[in-house]
Amino acid sequence: MAQKIKLGILGGGGDSLIGVLHRVASAMHDQYEIVGGVFNPVFEENIGFAEKLGIRTDRIYKDFDTFVEEETKRPEEERIQVVSVLTPNFLHFPMAKKLIENRFHVICEKPLTTTLDEAFVLESALEKSKTVFAVTYTYTGYPMVRQMREMIQSGVIGDIQKVDVQYYQGWINPVLQDKELRKTIWRLDPEKAGISCCVGDIGTHAFNMAEYLTGMEVETILADLNTRYDDNALDVDGTILIRFSKHVKGVIRSSQIATGEENGLAVKIYGTKGGFNWEQENPNVLYHLTDDKPVQVLKPGHAYNGAVSLDGTKLPPGHPEGIFDSMGNIYYGVAKAIRGLDYDTGEYPNINDGVRGMKFIEKCVESHKKGNVWLDL
Ligand SMILES: NC(=O)c1ccc[n+]([C@@H]2O[C@H](COP(=O)([O-])OP(=O)(O)OC[C@H]3O[C@@H](n4cnc5c(N)ncnc54)[C@H](O)[C@@H]3O)[C@@H](O)[C@H]2O)c1
């Protein structure tokens, strides 16, 4: 039996939002074992959390630099092979850079970095290292998203003519209205989040979805962002017009002040022969629209789905796939790449997706600041 891939985790402690998603995802296809990491900056909490998870504590380190120093001393066959970076945004770059330089494979949370220049540095470091690097745009792992991509690529809806991706959340609304509380949120702090809150946090998911599904690159954008209050530095809402080409256009609507909304990512893509509608909160249903037939409902696990979609479906139809499965499928794609096996490029988002995401964030902020002007990506 193939040996499990040795996984280290940075961030994602018991107090975090995203840690559990990555831990469960790494276990899902029986490819990885978590052997060490730095879950928290406070060592006692870090050790306590590892004990709670039942992970041996001899490879739980006091900080990131010690992690790299100690792991690189180990013989190749013992060493942690891939590291998940699940910290707040400002730590992604220094961690990922040092990991690449020390030849670890990396699974990095989005946004890739806090600036585009940093993203370019990672890109060129990877050209030298040739190691595997994934950026967890989680929603690309859903079976019906993968199915939609495959059907678009095989021409089922014809030539794309309109793309509308909406990502609406409401969680910042009550936080934002409390001046003291809002100072405690790292996503609203430029030092920790970078130049954007909403576009960086969720607009970038919507942008990635638009490019992942259509297989096309957005050429120009015009952004209108809203910080809501003068003393709040970062955007909490943004509407972005996108153009893929002269006659292929669309819109990305992202908001964290869409009061009462939960995780409302919704995709609508229309082509000359048909369209697709898909919603993250109901991810097992893909609606296929045409001019002349009743709407078709596609679901995971059926033989009519393509190979990449079916590869990520573990149980027979009718057993709902969720966000854990979606991230699990991305981890599975990364495992194939680390093992040198064949995989489809749609199986995990890579450094190019991360760099594109950073371009999008920087250009949105620039477009807004310049008075809502069109900018090339
Ligand atoms: N892919 C997605 O859908 C998705 C969803 C949520 C968050 N994210 C991304 O994941 C990252 C983390 O977000 P979150 O919501 O889990 O944040 P969080 O604040 O809930 O958790 C951050 C974790 O990092 C730990 N940490 C902080 N500094 C550290 C250090 N120096 N060393 C080790 N650990 C450290 C904290 O103790 C905490 O456990 C962000 O970049 C965010 O954009 C992605």
The ligand as an SDF file (V2000), in Angstrom:
LIG
                    3D

 44 48  0  0  0  0  0  0  0  0999 V2000
  -10.9190   28.7490    1.2110 N   0  0  0  0  0  0  0  0  0  0  0  0
  -11.8930   29.2740    1.9280 C   0  0  0  0  0  0  0  0  0  0  0  0
  -13.0530   29.0970    1.5840 O   0  0  0  0  0  0  0  0  0  0  0  0
  -11.5750   30.0420    3.1620 C   0  0  0  0  0  0  0  0  0  0  0  0
  -12.5350   30.2290    4.1650 C   0  0  0  0  0  0  0  0  0  0  0  0
  -12.1500   30.8930    5.3350 C   0  0  0  0  0  0  0  0  0  0  0  0
  -10.8630   31.3800    5.4760 C   0  0  0  0  0  0  0  0  0  0  0  0
   -9.9640   31.2230    4.4550 N   0  0  0  0  0  0  0  0  0  0  0  0
   -8.5860   31.7420    4.5750 C   0  0  0  0  0  0  0  0  0  0  0  0
   -7.8990   30.9910    5.5770 O   0  0  0  0  0  0  0  0  0  0  0  0
   -6.9990   31.8240    6.2870 C   0  0  0  0  0  0  0  0  0  0  0  0
   -7.3230   31.7260    7.7730 C   0  0  0  0  0  0  0  0  0  0  0  0
   -8.6490   32.1810    7.9700 O   0  0  0  0  0  0  0  0  0  0  0  0
   -9.4830   31.8000    9.2840 P   0  0  0  0  0  0  0  0  0  0  0  0
  -10.8270   32.3730    9.0920 O   0  0  0  0  0  0  0  0  0  0  0  0
   -9.3220   30.3640    9.6020 O   0  0  0  0  0  0  0  0  0  0  0  0
   -8.6980   32.6800   10.3580 O   0  0  0  0  0  0  0  0  0  0  0  0
   -8.7980   32.5360   11.9190 P   0  0  0  0  0  0  0  0  0  0  0  0
   -8.4290   33.8740   12.4770 O   0  0  0  0  0  0  0  0  0  0  0  0
  -10.0940   31.9220   12.3030 O   0  0  0  0  0  0  0  0  0  0  0  0
   -7.6490   31.4770   12.2800 O   0  0  0  0  0  0  0  0  0  0  0  0
   -6.2760   31.7490   12.0590 C   0  0  0  0  0  0  0  0  0  0  0  0
   -5.4520   30.6950   12.7790 C   0  0  0  0  0  0  0  0  0  0  0  0
   -4.0680   30.9640   12.5440 O   0  0  0  0  0  0  0  0  0  0  0  0
   -3.3680   30.8720   13.7940 C   0  0  0  0  0  0  0  0  0  0  0  0
   -2.1670   31.6930   13.7200 N   0  0  0  0  0  0  0  0  0  0  0  0
   -2.0640   33.0510   13.7340 C   0  0  0  0  0  0  0  0  0  0  0  0
   -0.7640   33.4220   13.6840 N   0  0  0  0  0  0  0  0  0  0  0  0
   -0.0370   32.2840   13.6260 C   0  0  0  0  0  0  0  0  0  0  0  0
    1.3560   31.9910   13.5740 C   0  0  0  0  0  0  0  0  0  0  0  0
    2.2570   32.9820   13.5650 N   0  0  0  0  0  0  0  0  0  0  0  0
    1.7500   30.7030   13.5370 N   0  0  0  0  0  0  0  0  0  0  0  0
    0.8480   29.7030   13.5600 C   0  0  0  0  0  0  0  0  0  0  0  0
   -0.4830   29.9080   13.6390 N   0  0  0  0  0  0  0  0  0  0  0  0
   -0.9140   31.1740   13.6600 C   0  0  0  0  0  0  0  0  0  0  0  0
   -4.3800   31.3620   14.8160 C   0  0  0  0  0  0  0  0  0  0  0  0
   -4.0100   30.9510   16.1150 O   0  0  0  0  0  0  0  0  0  0  0  0
   -5.6460   30.6670   14.3010 C   0  0  0  0  0  0  0  0  0  0  0  0
   -5.6780   29.3310   14.7640 O   0  0  0  0  0  0  0  0  0  0  0  0
   -7.1730   33.2230    5.7030 C   0  0  0  0  0  0  0  0  0  0  0  0
   -6.1520   33.4810    4.7840 O   0  0  0  0  0  0  0  0  0  0  0  0
   -8.5220   33.1830    5.0020 C   0  0  0  0  0  0  0  0  0  0  0  0
   -8.5980   34.0560    3.8930 O   0  0  0  0  0  0  0  0  0  0  0  0
  -10.2990   30.5560    3.3340 C   0  0  0  0  0  0  0  0  0  0  0  0
  1  2  1  0
  2  3  2  0
  2  4  1  0
  4  5  1  0
  4 44  2  0
  5  6  2  0
  6  7  1  0
  7  8  2  0
  8  9  1  0
  8 44  1  0
  9 10  1  0
  9 42  1  0
 10 11  1  0
 11 12  1  0
 11 40  1  0
 12 13  1  0
 13 14  1  0
 14 15  2  0
 14 16  1  0
 14 17  1  0
 17 18  1  0
 18 19  2  0
 18 20  1  0
 18 21  1  0
 21 22  1  0
 22 23  1  0
 23 24  1  0
 23 38  1  0
 24 25  1  0
 25 26  1  0
 25 36  1  0
 26 27  1  0
 26 35  1  0
 27 28  2  0
 28 29  1  0
 29 30  1  0
 29 35  2  0
 30 31  1  0
 30 32  2  0
 32 33  1  0
 33 34  2  0
 34 35  1  0
 36 37  1  0
 36 38  1  0
 38 39  1  0
 40 41  1  0
 40 42  1  0
 42 43  1  0
M  CHG  2   8   1  16  -1
M  END
$$$$
